[in-house]
């Protein structure tokens, strides 16, 4: 919002709406829209919001602006119907009756709709969502303290077919620098040469600025930077055949273009037409090439960070498992997006959309879009994000096992957050930390023995061995006891980096080789009894064991069932019915704003629905109480008269509860 700074001394001016309340076209649109239509509810929702933060994004200078409240209601209506692109908004503003009713006859242009989307940054949408969640808590619709978190990979707007590595990106940047230098060199002579009116048979025209570079009438007037060699003109012909035009034509021949260093597909295009003198990927206009260079420079900086991270992860890996630096690619049109596989297993640029769904109501308590191809390490940011939007501390969270890292579990313990996640001594995270390894070989658990046997080779079945869960942790002795009753001795301590980038301290416990060599179950325990069986344990494992014990309890099992009933359907609804199969707009900020608008429409309509249900329930309760209470003849007559007067004032169509009024009559009740 920094680019939209409000000038306090300048009042805002608004465009007058074409369709006023008494306009015949407005009355006709209003008659066509049903009473409970979504457009009416969205309009009522926007009227409940404080739009001062939105008005602050306008400068107050320039021409009149379209009413932001009408545009916001229109955008929320379109987003809730799964139409997230401003190009789709433009079509609906002309063809859709509800959209025309919301805009009151305004016909915003495409650029106005795109510009208005820029006036809805993520921070502003967060304020609107807080305006929904805070009244919902005050009215008792939600406690905002129990949530279920989950994420999904949403395809980004950038193309998956134009991914570049570091070398290709550098070549394109050099080509853009050459093209922009040529644009600057051609602009200076054009400004200094006076423009003369040329006849149909006039001589060569002065150089002009075009989409593909600089245009000339003769190849003898190049616009190349000094020191750049030019390709020789074709022998025996004054102009190339591809650009030959009559003398009175407005088309002009082009100068020899500098040879680009972008790729093997681009070559020197001396004397060719405007569409062929640049590579296919280069922007056509001068301003577009400058924006493209800025975007490529941003992509280069992000790619360098990813290369450093990739080199750091290569340490400790075998040569066969190392990844070449040429395989690290980036999407130049949307460099903030990470590369990974979406729900359809397609490798493409994407963002990670996280949602914290309330367990006790349909409200979405928190949301965030991350440029990360994994859910690991996102539990703490999502809890803090939820507290930021709701203003209340989260007490209970349901999540996948990938969220429950040791640092996340420790954070929940310190902040009194009750975590329900499938973690434990035999969980996936212990296997990543090497907690079930023996000396020289790994000891898979029973649940993964079949998978390990499938990788052992054809015709060979890997022998099942004891996992870590077969060893008992002795709290007093602070060591493990093997199935034969022998205590393991603490050996070395070391730090280990896990796949999510977290560093943990691992303690190694080893059984005496004398016990292992004489053990009757040695073959089922380790492949090297002469060295002794080892078991590893993370420092802080007791925190994970506490969460695992909570999950094994009856209450934990009942609580965790709510996860698949709350947050997972919310992601499915956004993808299937709200058009979130792909994001519209480049960058993480645009993605955050789009998801925020979807959450705003959902939470706002949910609040209106719960208010209507509560009001209806209160009316029914009052009517039932009045019906159940014994009423005498003297008391019934004034109530009947008041009910009749109210019905007469509202009209027959407005009578909502005719039966409770009739039930006051005792004779009618006994006859019925």
LINZISUL-V960366 format. One line per field, one symbol per residue. ss: DSSP state (A for helix, B for strand, O for the rest). Layout:
BEGIN
ss=???
END
This chain:
BEGIN
ss=OOOOOOOOOOOOOBOOOOOOOOOAAAAAAAAAOOOOOAAAAAAAAAAAOOOAAAAOOOOOOOOOBOOAAAAAAAAAAAAAOOOOOAAAAAAAAAAOAAAAAAAOOOOOOAAAAAAAAAOOOAAAAAAAAAAAAAAAAAOOOOOOOBBBBBBBBBBOOOOOOOBBOAAAAAAAAAAAAAAAAAAAAAAAAAAAOOOOOOOOOOOOOOOBBOOOOBBOOOOOOOOOOOOOOOOOOOOOOOOOAAAOOOOOOOOOOBOOOOOOOOOOOOOOOOOOOOOOOOOOOOOOOAAAAAAAAAAAAAAAAAAAAAAAAAAAAAOOOOOOOOOOAAAOOBBAAAOOOBBBBOOOOOBBBBBBBBBBBBOOOOOBBBBBBBOOOOOOOOAAAAAAAAAAAAOOOOOBBBOOOOOOOAAAAAAAAAOOOBBBOOOOOOOAAAAAOOOOBOOOOBOOOAAAAAAAAAOOOOOOOOOOOOOAAAOBBBOOOOBBBOOOOOBOBBBBBBBBBOOOOOBBBBBBBBOOAAAAAOOOOAAAAOOOOOOOOBBBBBOOAAAAAAAAAAAAOAAAAAAAOOAAAAAAAAAAAAAAOOOOOBOOOOOAAAAAAAAAAAAAAAAAAAAAAAAAAAAAAAAAAAAAAAAAOOOOAAAAAAAAAAAAAAAAAAOAAAOOOAAAAAOOOAAAAAAO
END
